[in-house]
Structure formats: C-alpha cells, structure tokens
Amino acid sequence: MAQHDRILIIDFGSQLTQLIARRLREAGVYCEIWPYHAAQEARIRAFGPRGIILSGGPASVTEGESPRAPDAVFTMGLPVLGICYGQQTMCAQLGGRVEAGHHREFGRAFVEVIGECALFAGVWPRGAREQVWMSHGDRVTALPPGFRAVAATEGAPFAAIADDERRFYGVQFHPEVVHTPHGAALLRNFALAICGCRGDWTMGAYRAEAVARIRDQVGRGRVVCGLSGGVDSAVTAVLVHEAVGDQLTCIYVDHGLMRAGETEQVLRTFRDRFNIRLVHRDASDRFLAALAGVTDPEAKRKTIGRLFIEVFEEEQAKLGGAEFLAQGTLYPDVIESVSATGGPSATIKSHHNVGGLPEGMRLQLVEPLRELFKDEVRALGRELGLPEEIVGRHPFPGPGLAIRIPGEVTREKADLLRQVDRIFLEEIRAAGLYDAIWQAFAVLLPVRTVGVMGDGRSYDHACALRAVTSTDGMTADVYPFDMGFLTRVAGRIVNEVRGINRVTYDITSKPPGTIEWE
Ligand code: XMP
C-alpha cells in the first residue's frame, strides 16, 4: 500500500493543535498529533515523518519543569516548525533565550516582514505588513546560533525566525487559526515546499486504502455495525460494505426517539440504495417502558445506553454471531491529549455515543475512520456517494429526543415533539439556513400555559426552539434568526400541532448553557 508523506505534530497542550492538523490535511498531507512525552526517537523514526511541527501550549519555557521537545527532533535532519510555545522551547533548547512576558499579546496583531524565507515564499513579500493572531505571554529575546529574524511585531522582535540551513523555523503567532489569513498558506509552504511532501493524501486515496485495510483485517470474517443514521456510522457502514459486501450486517436499533422520517430514511438509504444487509429492530416499546418514571437526564442516558446494548446483542446473537464490530470512532476521540497543566498525564477521551462497544461481546473492532476528522468523514461520505441529507446532517445525540423532553418521556410527548421539530427543520431548510447552523431542534417543555384558540381557552404544552452555530460543539453561539422567520415558524407550530400553544426561542450561548437541554 502506498505510504503517504507525513508530518508529525508534537503537542504541548494547546487548544489549537488540532487546527494545525486540519490545515495540513487540507493541503493533502497526512499528519498525526502525539503528546510531547510520547515522541521518543525510535517511535518517530518508525513513523517516518518528512517534517515536525511543535505546537503551542499553556506552559512557560522559563519554568523549570516545563515540557521540552525530545532532542532527537533537532538531530534527525528533518525540517522543524515551532509555533508559539513550540518556537520558544526550540529556541531555549538550541541556545537562545526566552523571557517571561511583560509584553503579553493576545488577539489580532500585525507583523512586519523583514526578511525572505522559504516559509513565506509566494505568500508574504519582504516589507509587507501582515495580519496574524497572537496569544502569548513569554517571548524569545535572543536567537540561537544560525537563526535570523524574518518578521517582527512591536511586542515580539522575533515574531518569525528562520535557520534556512537546518530548515528550522519558528513563529510566535498562530498560523493555524483563520485570524491569521495567510496562515494556511504558510503551513502549506512548510509541508510541501520545505518538507517536500507531495500533498497526495486525498479522500479518493483514503477510500481505496481503507477498503484494502478492512479486507486485510476481516478476511472471511463476519462484521456487525450499529447504524444510527448519523454521519459516522453511515460512512463506516458504506465503507465496510464496499470492502466486504454481505459479510457485513448492520443493525439499526430503533429506540422510538428518532426524529420524524429518520427511520424510513435509514432503511431507504442503506437497504434500498446501497443493498446493505440491514436488521431493523423496532424496540420502542421496550425503551419507552424502561423510561417510564425516569426524569433525571443521566438516568435517561444510562437506561437508553444499557438497553441499546442489550437489544444490539440480541440481534447479533440471532445472526449467529460475528467476529468483528465496525464502529465510527473518529480521530478526535483517539488523540491522546496533553493535560491542561502540561503535565505528563495522558487521557484518552471516551466515545460517549449510545452504541459504544458492548463490553462483554469480545468482538474485534474495525474502525476505519480512526484517522479522520469530522469534515474529512463528510468528504469521504460524499466520495462514497452517500446522499447530502445524511452527509451534511446536523449532529443528533445518541439518546435522541429523550434528552429534549425534560421530565418523563412518553410516546405521546415524543410524537408531539417530532411534529414541532419537523416544522422547524422544514422552515430552516426552506430558508436555505440548514448548512449555516450547527444544530437546530425543538424541546418539549414540561409546562402548560394558557392560550386562546378561536373563541376558546387552551391549556397546552409550551415548546422551545434551539439553533446554534459551533465548530466542534464545545462552545456555541445562538443563531440570530430574524423575527419574521421565528414568528412564521411559531405560527405554523401552534396552528399545525395540536397540543402546543406557545413557542419560545432559546437565546443562551454555550457556555454557560449547553446545546442540549439535558
Ligand atoms: P451539550 O449539550 O453537552 O452537547 O452542549 C454537545 C454536543 O454533544 C451532543 N450530545 C450527545 N451526543 N450522546 C450523544 O451521542 C449524548 O448523551 C449527548 N449529549 C449531548 C449534543 O447534541 C451536541 O452536539
């Protein structure tokens, strides 16, 4: 199998490290993120990168115990780019000086390009004034031997530095964020021009290689895959099906808490269009019975998660067993993270989807998306011919509508909420706003309010609408609909959905709110 040129990103704990990887991959370069303490020389050699990037991080080089890049990084003859903390530790380790900052710089700044270098080639001419994004307290105050300054700001005379002979570069600013408008081009220069990567890591190539890898792993074995209708499991299923055909059976556990039309869409897409063997198990009675009287959000999640595994195992047993379980685990789920203090304790995030690995099942995992970010999974889905309505779908939580019905969940409430949700999403689509929004949904409130209907008085449920923008779900802003849109949606809901007589719009950002209500 073709080996793609690759870059190693050594992580010192910056929140922005994943963005470095995204920018490189957009340039067609495969890369991995490793915590600094896991980057031993032998492991680096085995990985075989064409260059190394040292990320930013929260620590201060001037403090005794702060993390360092392994010495091998500077002796392997590979190009190195240090970003922010990465630049500072590179300078400190190679004989320069770093001082704790009295010149803190945060946010937008302008650098003056004072020298030419391969990093800037074709992007920033000498003499230009360019916008960058800064976030640092410490700064480099003396360069190591061999380096020269190529860009400066008022606060940072060594905002960008270069040692062309060794191909070592450092930037005090963050080229990975969009607020450094030419940052992606600088990273591309590093990966392609300086490191010599070919930039041939495309989704087409990934598809072919993933298919070969799955065939290799699975052989003649049987694979099961829990389909949820979400992007990750959908792309996993179609990819595994392309690799091993009918050796794959998908199991769709219907908990009765999906949105309007969702189950039909899953059956249509996977069974009819892709000819994938698909077991549809309607277990809604069982889920709703188990949820009776449960009002605590975490208890709802646990109940649904436990039952999901039970039902999945039953269906899997009916199939006569399998050796492999295909799962849509993504790269952000498996990146080892550096703890916020920069200490050596590594944690691995757990997958919090319903449908996580049933523990007692003893199946080997097939995880063909383990190397991909979400937007890459979407690109792969398009490459595989999945319809846009699945590939571009908003995230939907595993426990489904259960966590959008504060209080006890019943079938009647779920039916009511489905109708409200459908109208809201229909209007969002009709207004062309779907793709501009990260998530949009309705919540059925556990209060009844008084209204007037014709000549009579009504006493019905109130609902809330929620729509947010976000890049990763960690923070979110309220979507600023115009009032005309909101009143139109509210009008349709109270007119078309019997049982709802009041509509509110949730205008809380995250933090302090969360996206879901529970
Ligand atoms: P919050 O509500 O924590 O949500 O701001 C952040 C993102 O996570 C989704 N979410 C879940 N997804 N199981 C899931 O699979 C869950 O229990 C769960 N809770 C929240 C939420 O929809 C949003 O995208």
Residues whose N, C-alpha, C, O or C-beta is under 5 A from the ligand:
A	BS01	XMP	R301 H352 N353 V354 P395 F396 P397 G398 P399 G473 T514 I515 E516
